[in-house]
Amino acid sequence: MVKEGIIGDVILVRGRNKAGRKSGNEFMEMGTHVADMMLCFGGVPEWCSGTVYNEHQSAGPTDIMEAKEMSPRDRDSGLVM
């Protein structure tokens, strides 16, 4: 239905995870699957953007830390925001 345009043009696709994991694991573990589903339903985008937040504010270079510092019991993902 999406591909054939039966329900109209796709103008926005948002992908959200269940937010059960902190640090880089959120994207590295499940985020890739969310991105795959977005491509499946929306096709290859003409353009895209992303935003990273930390404590409900836009993240910046000072928010970078070791994954184990943010989430000691999770897998080590190296440097994360």
Distance bins in CASP14 RR format, pairs under 12 A and 6 or more apart:
PFRMAT RR
TARGET T0000
AUTHOR 0000-0000-0000
RMODE 2
METHOD distances of the structure
MODEL  1
1 7 1 0 1 0 0 0 0 0 0 0 0
1 8 0 0 0 0 1 0 0 0 0 0 0
1 10 0 0 0 0 0 1 0 0 0 0 0
1 41 0 0 0 0 1 0 0 0 0 0 0
1 42 0 0 0 0 0 1 0 0 0 0 0
2 8 0 0 0 0 1 0 0 0 0 0 0
2 9 0 0 0 0 1 0 0 0 0 0 0
2 10 1 0 0 1 0 0 0 0 0 0 0
2 11 0 0 0 0 0 1 0 0 0 0 0
2 13 0 0 0 0 1 0 0 0 0 0 0
2 37 0 0 0 0 0 1 0 0 0 0 0
2 38 0 0 0 0 0 1 0 0 0 0 0
2 39 0 0 0 0 0 1 0 0 0 0 0
2 40 0 0 0 0 1 0 0 0 0 0 0
2 41 1 0 1 0 0 0 0 0 0 0 0
2 42 1 0 0 1 0 0 0 0 0 0 0
2 43 0 0 0 0 1 0 0 0 0 0 0
3 9 0 0 0 0 0 1 0 0 0 0 0
3 10 0 0 0 0 1 0 0 0 0 0 0
3 40 0 0 0 0 1 0 0 0 0 0 0
3 41 0 0 0 0 1 0 0 0 0 0 0
3 42 0 0 0 0 1 0 0 0 0 0 0
3 43 0 0 0 0 1 0 0 0 0 0 0
4 10 0 0 0 0 0 1 0 0 0 0 0
5 41 0 0 0 0 0 1 0 0 0 0 0
5 42 0 0 0 0 0 1 0 0 0 0 0
5 43 0 0 0 0 0 1 0 0 0 0 0
7 41 0 0 0 0 0 1 0 0 0 0 0
7 42 0 0 0 0 0 1 0 0 0 0 0
8 42 0 0 0 0 0 1 0 0 0 0 0
9 42 0 0 0 0 0 1 0 0 0 0 0
9 43 0 0 0 0 0 1 0 0 0 0 0
9 46 0 0 0 0 0 1 0 0 0 0 0
10 38 0 0 0 0 1 0 0 0 0 0 0
10 39 0 0 0 0 0 1 0 0 0 0 0
10 40 0 0 0 0 0 1 0 0 0 0 0
10 41 1 0 0 1 0 0 0 0 0 0 0
10 42 1 0 1 0 0 0 0 0 0 0 0
10 43 1 0 0 1 0 0 0 0 0 0 0
10 44 0 0 0 0 0 1 0 0 0 0 0
10 45 0 0 0 0 1 0 0 0 0 0 0
10 46 0 0 0 0 0 1 0 0 0 0 0
11 42 0 0 0 0 0 1 0 0 0 0 0
11 45 0 0 0 0 0 1 0 0 0 0 0
11 46 0 0 0 0 0 1 0 0 0 0 0
12 38 0 0 0 0 0 1 0 0 0 0 0
12 41 0 0 0 0 0 1 0 0 0 0 0
12 42 0 0 0 0 1 0 0 0 0 0 0
12 45 0 0 0 0 0 1 0 0 0 0 0
12 46 0 0 0 0 0 1 0 0 0 0 0
12 47 0 0 0 0 0 1 0 0 0 0 0
12 48 0 0 0 0 0 1 0 0 0 0 0
12 49 0 0 0 0 0 1 0 0 0 0 0
13 34 0 0 0 0 0 1 0 0 0 0 0
13 35 0 0 0 0 0 1 0 0 0 0 0
13 36 0 0 0 0 0 1 0 0 0 0 0
13 37 0 0 0 0 1 0 0 0 0 0 0
13 38 1 0 1 0 0 0 0 0 0 0 0
13 39 0 0 0 0 1 0 0 0 0 0 0
13 40 0 0 0 0 1 0 0 0 0 0 0
13 41 1 0 0 1 0 0 0 0 0 0 0
13 42 1 0 1 0 0 0 0 0 0 0 0
13 43 0 0 0 0 1 0 0 0 0 0 0
13 44 0 0 0 0 0 1 0 0 0 0 0
13 45 1 0 0 1 0 0 0 0 0 0 0
13 46 0 0 0 0 0 1 0 0 0 0 0
13 47 0 0 0 0 0 1 0 0 0 0 0
13 48 0 0 0 0 1 0 0 0 0 0 0
14 34 0 0 0 0 1 0 0 0 0 0 0
14 35 0 0 0 0 0 1 0 0 0 0 0
14 37 0 0 0 0 0 1 0 0 0 0 0
14 38 0 0 0 0 1 0 0 0 0 0 0
14 41 0 0 0 0 0 1 0 0 0 0 0
14 42 0 0 0 0 0 1 0 0 0 0 0
14 45 0 0 0 0 0 1 0 0 0 0 0
14 48 0 0 0 0 0 1 0 0 0 0 0
14 49 0 0 0 0 0 1 0 0 0 0 0
14 50 0 0 0 0 0 1 0 0 0 0 0
14 51 0 0 0 0 0 1 0 0 0 0 0
15 27 0 0 0 0 0 1 0 0 0 0 0
15 30 0 0 0 0 0 1 0 0 0 0 0
15 31 0 0 0 0 1 0 0 0 0 0 0
15 32 0 0 0 0 0 1 0 0 0 0 0
15 33 0 0 0 0 0 1 0 0 0 0 0
15 34 1 0 1 0 0 0 0 0 0 0 0
15 35 1 0 0 1 0 0 0 0 0 0 0
15 36 0 0 0 0 0 1 0 0 0 0 0
15 37 1 0 0 1 0 0 0 0 0 0 0
15 38 1 0 1 0 0 0 0 0 0 0 0
15 39 0 0 0 0 0 1 0 0 0 0 0
15 40 0 0 0 0 0 1 0 0 0 0 0
15 41 0 0 0 0 1 0 0 0 0 0 0
15 42 0 0 0 0 0 1 0 0 0 0 0
15 48 0 0 0 0 0 1 0 0 0 0 0
15 50 0 0 0 0 0 1 0 0 0 0 0
16 26 0 0 0 0 0 1 0 0 0 0 0
16 27 0 0 0 0 0 1 0 0 0 0 0
16 30 0 0 0 0 0 1 0 0 0 0 0
16 31 0 0 0 0 1 0 0 0 0 0 0
16 33 0 0 0 0 0 1 0 0 0 0 0
16 34 1 0 0 1 0 0 0 0 0 0 0
16 35 0 0 0 0 0 1 0 0 0 0 0
16 37 0 0 0 0 0 1 0 0 0 0 0
16 38 0 0 0 0 0 1 0 0 0 0 0
17 24 0 0 0 0 0 1 0 0 0 0 0
17 25 0 0 0 0 0 1 0 0 0 0 0
17 26 1 0 1 0 0 0 0 0 0 0 0
17 27 1 0 0 1 0 0 0 0 0 0 0
17 28 0 0 0 0 0 1 0 0 0 0 0
17 29 0 0 0 0 1 0 0 0 0 0 0
17 30 1 0 1 0 0 0 0 0 0 0 0
17 31 1 0 1 0 0 0 0 0 0 0 0
17 32 0 0 0 0 0 1 0 0 0 0 0
17 33 0 0 0 0 1 0 0 0 0 0 0
17 34 1 0 1 0 0 0 0 0 0 0 0
17 35 0 0 0 0 0 1 0 0 0 0 0
17 37 0 0 0 0 0 1 0 0 0 0 0
17 38 0 0 0 0 0 1 0 0 0 0 0
18 26 0 0 0 0 1 0 0 0 0 0 0
18 29 0 0 0 0 0 1 0 0 0 0 0
18 30 1 0 0 1 0 0 0 0 0 0 0
18 31 0 0 0 0 0 1 0 0 0 0 0
18 33 0 0 0 0 0 1 0 0 0 0 0
18 34 0 0 0 0 1 0 0 0 0 0 0
19 25 0 0 0 0 0 1 0 0 0 0 0
19 26 1 0 0 1 0 0 0 0 0 0 0
19 27 0 0 0 0 0 1 0 0 0 0 0
19 30 0 0 0 0 1 0 0 0 0 0 0
19 31 0 0 0 0 0 1 0 0 0 0 0
19 34 0 0 0 0 0 1 0 0 0 0 0
19 53 0 0 0 0 0 1 0 0 0 0 0
20 26 1 0 0 1 0 0 0 0 0 0 0
20 29 0 0 0 0 1 0 0 0 0 0 0
20 30 0 0 0 0 1 0 0 0 0 0 0
20 31 0 0 0 0 0 1 0 0 0 0 0
20 71 0 0 0 0 0 1 0 0 0 0 0
20 74 0 0 0 0 1 0 0 0 0 0 0
21 27 0 0 0 0 1 0 0 0 0 0 0
21 28 0 0 0 0 1 0 0 0 0 0 0
21 29 1 0 0 1 0 0 0 0 0 0 0
21 30 1 0 0 1 0 0 0 0 0 0 0
21 31 0 0 0 0 1 0 0 0 0 0 0
21 67 0 0 0 0 0 1 0 0 0 0 0
21 70 0 0 0 0 0 1 0 0 0 0 0
21 71 1 0 0 1 0 0 0 0 0 0 0
21 73 0 0 0 0 0 1 0 0 0 0 0
21 74 1 0 0 1 0 0 0 0 0 0 0
21 75 0 0 0 0 1 0 0 0 0 0 0
21 77 0 0 0 0 1 0 0 0 0 0 0
21 80 0 0 0 0 0 1 0 0 0 0 0
22 28 0 0 0 0 0 1 0 0 0 0 0
22 29 0 0 0 0 0 1 0 0 0 0 0
22 54 0 0 0 0 0 1 0 0 0 0 0
22 55 0 0 0 0 0 1 0 0 0 0 0
22 65 0 0 0 0 0 1 0 0 0 0 0
22 67 0 0 0 0 1 0 0 0 0 0 0
22 68 0 0 0 0 0 1 0 0 0 0 0
22 69 0 0 0 0 0 1 0 0 0 0 0
22 70 1 0 1 0 0 0 0 0 0 0 0
22 71 1 0 1 0 0 0 0 0 0 0 0
22 72 0 0 0 0 1 0 0 0 0 0 0
22 73 0 0 0 0 1 0 0 0 0 0 0
22 74 1 0 0 1 0 0 0 0 0 0 0
22 75 0 0 0 0 0 1 0 0 0 0 0
22 77 0 0 0 0 1 0 0 0 0 0 0
22 80 0 0 0 0 1 0 0 0 0 0 0
22 81 0 0 0 0 0 1 0 0 0 0 0
23 29 0 0 0 0 0 1 0 0 0 0 0
23 52 0 0 0 0 0 1 0 0 0 0 0
23 54 0 0 0 0 0 1 0 0 0 0 0
23 59 0 0 0 0 0 1 0 0 0 0 0
23 63 0 0 0 0 0 1 0 0 0 0 0
23 64 0 0 0 0 0 1 0 0 0 0 0
23 65 0 0 0 0 1 0 0 0 0 0 0
23 66 0 0 0 0 1 0 0 0 0 0 0
23 67 1 0 1 0 0 0 0 0 0 0 0
23 68 0 0 0 0 1 0 0 0 0 0 0
23 69 0 0 0 0 1 0 0 0 0 0 0
23 70 1 0 1 0 0 0 0 0 0 0 0
23 71 1 0 1 0 0 0 0 0 0 0 0
23 72 0 0 0 0 0 1 0 0 0 0 0
23 73 0 0 0 0 0 1 0 0 0 0 0
23 74 1 0 0 1 0 0 0 0 0 0 0
23 75 0 0 0 0 1 0 0 0 0 0 0
23 76 0 0 0 0 1 0 0 0 0 0 0
23 77 1 0 1 0 0 0 0 0 0 0 0
23 78 0 0 0 0 1 0 0 0 0 0 0
23 79 0 0 0 0 1 0 0 0 0 0 0
23 80 1 0 1 0 0 0 0 0 0 0 0
23 81 0 0 0 0 1 0 0 0 0 0 0
24 30 0 0 0 0 0 1 0 0 0 0 0
24 31 0 0 0 0 1 0 0 0 0 0 0
24 32 0 0 0 0 0 1 0 0 0 0 0
24 52 0 0 0 0 0 1 0 0 0 0 0
24 54 0 0 0 0 0 1 0 0 0 0 0
24 59 0 0 0 0 0 1 0 0 0 0 0
24 64 0 0 0 0 0 1 0 0 0 0 0
24 65 0 0 0 0 0 1 0 0 0 0 0
24 66 0 0 0 0 0 1 0 0 0 0 0
24 67 1 0 0 1 0 0 0 0 0 0 0
24 68 0 0 0 0 0 1 0 0 0 0 0
24 69 0 0 0 0 0 1 0 0 0 0 0
24 70 0 0 0 0 1 0 0 0 0 0 0
24 71 0 0 0 0 1 0 0 0 0 0 0
24 74 0 0 0 0 1 0 0 0 0 0 0
24 75 0 0 0 0 1 0 0 0 0 0 0
24 76 0 0 0 0 0 1 0 0 0 0 0
24 77 1 0 1 0 0 0 0 0 0 0 0
24 78 0 0 0 0 1 0 0 0 0 0 0
24 79 0 0 0 0 1 0 0 0 0 0 0
24 80 1 0 1 0 0 0 0 0 0 0 0
24 81 1 0 0 1 0 0 0 0 0 0 0
25 31 0 0 0 0 1 0 0 0 0 0 0
25 32 0 0 0 0 0 1 0 0 0 0 0
25 67 1 0 0 1 0 0 0 0 0 0 0
25 68 0 0 0 0 0 1 0 0 0 0 0
25 70 0 0 0 0 1 0 0 0 0 0 0
25 71 1 0 0 1 0 0 0 0 0 0 0
25 73 0 0 0 0 0 1 0 0 0 0 0
25 74 1 0 1 0 0 0 0 0 0 0 0
25 75 1 0 1 0 0 0 0 0 0 0 0
25 76 0 0 0 0 1 0 0 0 0 0 0
25 77 1 0 1 0 0 0 0 0 0 0 0
25 78 0 0 0 0 0 1 0 0 0 0 0
25 80 0 0 0 0 1 0 0 0 0 0 0
26 32 0 0 0 0 0 1 0 0 0 0 0
26 33 0 0 0 0 0 1 0 0 0 0 0
26 34 0 0 0 0 1 0 0 0 0 0 0
26 52 0 0 0 0 0 1 0 0 0 0 0
26 53 0 0 0 0 0 1 0 0 0 0 0
26 67 0 0 0 0 0 1 0 0 0 0 0
26 70 0 0 0 0 0 1 0 0 0 0 0
26 71 0 0 0 0 1 0 0 0 0 0 0
26 74 0 0 0 0 1 0 0 0 0 0 0
26 75 0 0 0 0 0 1 0 0 0 0 0
26 77 0 0 0 0 1 0 0 0 0 0 0
26 80 0 0 0 0 1 0 0 0 0 0 0
26 81 0 0 0 0 0 1 0 0 0 0 0
27 33 0 0 0 0 0 1 0 0 0 0 0
27 34 0 0 0 0 1 0 0 0 0 0 0
27 35 0 0 0 0 1 0 0 0 0 0 0
27 50 0 0 0 0 0 1 0 0 0 0 0
27 52 0 0 0 0 1 0 0 0 0 0 0
27 67 0 0 0 0 0 1 0 0 0 0 0
27 77 0 0 0 0 1 0 0 0 0 0 0
27 80 0 0 0 0 1 0 0 0 0 0 0
27 81 0 0 0 0 0 1 0 0 0 0 0
28 34 0 0 0 0 0 1 0 0 0 0 0
28 35 0 0 0 0 0 1 0 0 0 0 0
28 67 0 0 0 0 1 0 0 0 0 0 0
28 74 0 0 0 0 0 1 0 0 0 0 0
28 75 0 0 0 0 1 0 0 0 0 0 0
28 76 0 0 0 0 0 1 0 0 0 0 0
28 77 1 0 0 1 0 0 0 0 0 0 0
28 78 0 0 0 0 0 1 0 0 0 0 0
28 80 0 0 0 0 1 0 0 0 0 0 0
29 67 0 0 0 0 0 1 0 0 0 0 0
29 71 0 0 0 0 0 1 0 0 0 0 0
29 74 0 0 0 0 1 0 0 0 0 0 0
29 75 0 0 0 0 1 0 0 0 0 0 0
29 77 0 0 0 0 1 0 0 0 0 0 0
30 36 0 0 0 0 0 1 0 0 0 0 0
30 37 0 0 0 0 0 1 0 0 0 0 0
31 37 0 0 0 0 1 0 0 0 0 0 0
31 38 0 0 0 0 1 0 0 0 0 0 0
32 38 0 0 0 0 0 1 0 0 0 0 0
32 39 0 0 0 0 0 1 0 0 0 0 0
33 39 0 0 0 0 0 1 0 0 0 0 0
33 40 0 0 0 0 0 1 0 0 0 0 0
34 40 0 0 0 0 0 1 0 0 0 0 0
34 41 0 0 0 0 0 1 0 0 0 0 0
35 41 0 0 0 0 0 1 0 0 0 0 0
35 42 0 0 0 0 0 1 0 0 0 0 0
35 43 0 0 0 0 0 1 0 0 0 0 0
35 44 0 0 0 0 0 1 0 0 0 0 0
35 45 0 0 0 0 0 1 0 0 0 0 0
35 48 0 0 0 0 1 0 0 0 0 0 0
35 50 0 0 0 0 0 1 0 0 0 0 0
36 42 0 0 0 0 0 1 0 0 0 0 0
36 43 0 0 0 0 0 1 0 0 0 0 0
37 43 0 0 0 0 0 1 0 0 0 0 0
38 44 0 0 0 0 0 1 0 0 0 0 0
38 45 0 0 0 0 1 0 0 0 0 0 0
38 48 0 0 0 0 1 0 0 0 0 0 0
39 45 0 0 0 0 1 0 0 0 0 0 0
39 48 0 0 0 0 0 1 0 0 0 0 0
42 48 0 0 0 0 0 1 0 0 0 0 0
50 58 0 0 0 0 0 1 0 0 0 0 0
50 59 0 0 0 0 0 1 0 0 0 0 0
51 57 0 0 0 0 0 1 0 0 0 0 0
51 58 1 0 0 1 0 0 0 0 0 0 0
51 59 0 0 0 0 1 0 0 0 0 0 0
51 60 0 0 0 0 0 1 0 0 0 0 0
51 81 0 0 0 0 0 1 0 0 0 0 0
52 58 1 0 0 1 0 0 0 0 0 0 0
52 59 1 0 1 0 0 0 0 0 0 0 0
52 60 1 0 0 1 0 0 0 0 0 0 0
52 61 0 0 0 0 0 1 0 0 0 0 0
52 63 0 0 0 0 1 0 0 0 0 0 0
52 64 0 0 0 0 0 1 0 0 0 0 0
52 80 0 0 0 0 1 0 0 0 0 0 0
52 81 1 0 1 0 0 0 0 0 0 0 0
53 59 1 0 1 0 0 0 0 0 0 0 0
53 60 0 0 0 0 1 0 0 0 0 0 0
53 63 0 0 0 0 1 0 0 0 0 0 0
53 81 0 0 0 0 1 0 0 0 0 0 0
54 60 1 0 0 1 0 0 0 0 0 0 0
54 61 0 0 0 0 0 1 0 0 0 0 0
54 62 0 0 0 0 1 0 0 0 0 0 0
54 63 1 0 1 0 0 0 0 0 0 0 0
54 64 0 0 0 0 1 0 0 0 0 0 0
54 65 0 0 0 0 1 0 0 0 0 0 0
54 70 0 0 0 0 1 0 0 0 0 0 0
54 80 0 0 0 0 1 0 0 0 0 0 0
54 81 1 0 0 1 0 0 0 0 0 0 0
55 62 0 0 0 0 0 1 0 0 0 0 0
55 63 0 0 0 0 1 0 0 0 0 0 0
55 70 0 0 0 0 0 1 0 0 0 0 0
55 81 0 0 0 0 0 1 0 0 0 0 0
57 63 0 0 0 0 1 0 0 0 0 0 0
57 81 0 0 0 0 0 1 0 0 0 0 0
58 81 0 0 0 0 0 1 0 0 0 0 0
59 65 0 0 0 0 0 1 0 0 0 0 0
59 70 0 0 0 0 0 1 0 0 0 0 0
59 80 0 0 0 0 1 0 0 0 0 0 0
59 81 1 0 1 0 0 0 0 0 0 0 0
60 81 1 0 0 1 0 0 0 0 0 0 0
61 79 0 0 0 0 0 1 0 0 0 0 0
61 81 0 0 0 0 1 0 0 0 0 0 0
62 81 0 0 0 0 1 0 0 0 0 0 0
63 69 0 0 0 0 0 1 0 0 0 0 0
63 70 0 0 0 0 1 0 0 0 0 0 0
63 79 0 0 0 0 0 1 0 0 0 0 0
63 80 0 0 0 0 1 0 0 0 0 0 0
63 81 1 0 1 0 0 0 0 0 0 0 0
64 70 0 0 0 0 0 1 0 0 0 0 0
64 77 0 0 0 0 0 1 0 0 0 0 0
64 78 0 0 0 0 1 0 0 0 0 0 0
64 79 1 0 1 0 0 0 0 0 0 0 0
64 80 1 0 0 1 0 0 0 0 0 0 0
64 81 1 0 1 0 0 0 0 0 0 0 0
65 71 0 0 0 0 0 1 0 0 0 0 0
65 72 0 0 0 0 0 1 0 0 0 0 0
65 77 0 0 0 0 0 1 0 0 0 0 0
65 78 0 0 0 0 1 0 0 0 0 0 0
65 79 1 0 0 1 0 0 0 0 0 0 0
65 80 1 0 0 1 0 0 0 0 0 0 0
65 81 1 0 0 1 0 0 0 0 0 0 0
66 72 0 0 0 0 1 0 0 0 0 0 0
66 74 0 0 0 0 0 1 0 0 0 0 0
66 76 1 0 0 1 0 0 0 0 0 0 0
66 77 0 0 0 0 1 0 0 0 0 0 0
66 78 1 0 1 0 0 0 0 0 0 0 0
66 79 1 0 0 1 0 0 0 0 0 0 0
66 80 1 0 0 1 0 0 0 0 0 0 0
66 81 0 0 0 0 0 1 0 0 0 0 0
67 73 0 0 0 0 0 1 0 0 0 0 0
67 74 1 0 0 1 0 0 0 0 0 0 0
67 75 1 0 0 1 0 0 0 0 0 0 0
67 76 1 0 1 0 0 0 0 0 0 0 0
67 77 1 1 0 0 0 0 0 0 0 0 0
67 78 1 0 1 0 0 0 0 0 0 0 0
67 79 1 0 0 1 0 0 0 0 0 0 0
67 80 1 0 1 0 0 0 0 0 0 0 0
67 81 0 0 0 0 0 1 0 0 0 0 0
68 74 1 0 0 1 0 0 0 0 0 0 0
68 75 0 0 0 0 1 0 0 0 0 0 0
68 76 1 0 1 0 0 0 0 0 0 0 0
68 77 0 0 0 0 1 0 0 0 0 0 0
68 78 1 0 0 1 0 0 0 0 0 0 0
68 79 0 0 0 0 0 1 0 0 0 0 0
68 80 0 0 0 0 1 0 0 0 0 0 0
69 76 0 0 0 0 0 1 0 0 0 0 0
69 77 0 0 0 0 0 1 0 0 0 0 0
69 78 0 0 0 0 1 0 0 0 0 0 0
69 79 0 0 0 0 1 0 0 0 0 0 0
69 80 0 0 0 0 1 0 0 0 0 0 0
69 81 0 0 0 0 0 1 0 0 0 0 0
70 76 0 0 0 0 0 1 0 0 0 0 0
70 77 0 0 0 0 1 0 0 0 0 0 0
70 78 0 0 0 0 0 1 0 0 0 0 0
70 79 0 0 0 0 0 1 0 0 0 0 0
70 80 1 0 0 1 0 0 0 0 0 0 0
70 81 0 0 0 0 1 0 0 0 0 0 0
71 77 0 0 0 0 1 0 0 0 0 0 0
71 78 0 0 0 0 0 1 0 0 0 0 0
71 80 0 0 0 0 1 0 0 0 0 0 0
74 80 0 0 0 0 0 1 0 0 0 0 0
END
